Structure formats: C-alpha cells, structure tokens
Amino acid sequence: MLWMYYALHKSDACLLITTNAFGCVIETIYIAIFIAYAPKKARVSTAKLLLLLNLGVFCLILLLTILLTKGRTRVN
C-alpha cells in the first residue's frame, strides 16, 4: 500500500502503479485463502495484525506525509 501511495504521487509512474496494483491483488487473494482455511486462532490473530498494520500504521504514515510535507517533498 505504501508503494501504491508513492506511485500515485510520482509523475509518469504508470508501470509502477500497475505492478503494485497487481501485487496488492495477489497478496489479497493469498490472505483471503489463508483466512478461509486457517484454524480459528490463526484467523483471529491474522485479522488483528491486518487491522493494525493496514489501518493503523498505513493511516498514520499517510496522515504524517500529508500534514508534514508539501509537493515534491512527498515523493522524496
């Protein structure tokens, strides 16, 4: 998700966006299959970890880059 965010801010990054989008789709399918067949304890811990990292950490990084940087500095 961070690479997708980076690619959206970088100019002429069509290949970067498509590559990372494909990677996100493949990873999502993998995680969905894992959650479908995992034991309940592993399923719960995986869901907690996903929520923490994807919602918590990614949103924190997103907010910090939006609030603390401007323009081309975000890409650097």
Secondary structure, 3 states (H helix, E strand, C coil): CHHHHHHHHCCCCHHHHHHHHHHHHHHHHHHHHHHHHCCHHHHHHHHHHHHHHHHHHHHHHHHHHHHHCCHHHCCC
